[in-house]
Amino acid sequence: MKCSIQGCPGEYENRLIIHTVKRGKDILVFENVPAEVCDVCSDMLLAPETIRRLEELMQQRETPKKYAPLYDYV
């Protein structure tokens, strides 16, 4: 599918991405999220069912599988 950003000649392709969400004081990171990503400008589209699944995962509040350092850019 052609990229929806005006003037971009790219095409969307299926990829697995890392998706980050800031929720209150928490920063949640999801790996291996299916998305359509433009091969030129990197615009990303998430399917409605993917968004619903991410919302379900955020509600579950399970213990994270990994931890990562967080740096503050001052």
Protein Blocks (a to p, Z undefined) as FASTA:
>chain_A
ZZfbehiabdcddddddddddehjbccddehiacdddfklopacddfklmmmmmmmmmno
pacfbdcdddddZZ
